Amino acid sequence: MNLKDFYFADKHEAGSKMPIMLPDGTDSGEWLQVRGPDCDASINAGRAYTRAVQALNDNLQSLEEKCKAKADFTEWNTQHAWAVEPLNKQLALELVSGWSMDEPFTAAAFTELLSQFRGLAEQVSAHHIKSRDELNAK
């Protein structure tokens, strides 16, 4: 074997194609290029995301206790979903490196797409978590 056979970070930096699913669950036929979970950019983005979600959960702890006492988590779920949305967008911006669309991929164009297609950042996050889980299972 060659030393380069063990260079997995470069392979993860290249990433994989993630199909873009429409809100109704059908495949759009388009894809995003998403960095794999084991390159520096993904590791750093994942750590920042985890820290931010933990801080969010800490900030919502008193609300969680209030909801637990009422046995109604509607308010906590709403507050959490609103607060995690920008975190998902930031994670997506750091993980996605290209796409199949006719327009050239740029951070500004991808930011606009995330603003227009609100569920897309969540798809990227789910893809990243699934890729990381598959890597850890090996």
Sequence and secondary structure as in RCSB ss.txt:
>XXXX:A:sequence
MNLKDFYFADKHEAGSKMPIMLPDGTDSGEWLQVRGPDCDASINAGRAYTRAVQALNDNLQSLEEKCKAKADFTE
WNTQHAWAVEPLNKQLALELVSGWSMDEPFTAAAFTELLSQFRGLAEQVSAHHIKSRDELNAK
>XXXX:A:secstr
  GGGG HHHHHHH EEEEEE TTS EEEEEEEE  TTSHHHHHHHHHHHHHHHHHHHHTHHHHHHHHHHT  HH
HHHHHHHHHHHHHHHHHHHHEEEESSSS   HHHHHHHHHHSTTHHHHHHHHHHHHHHHHHH 
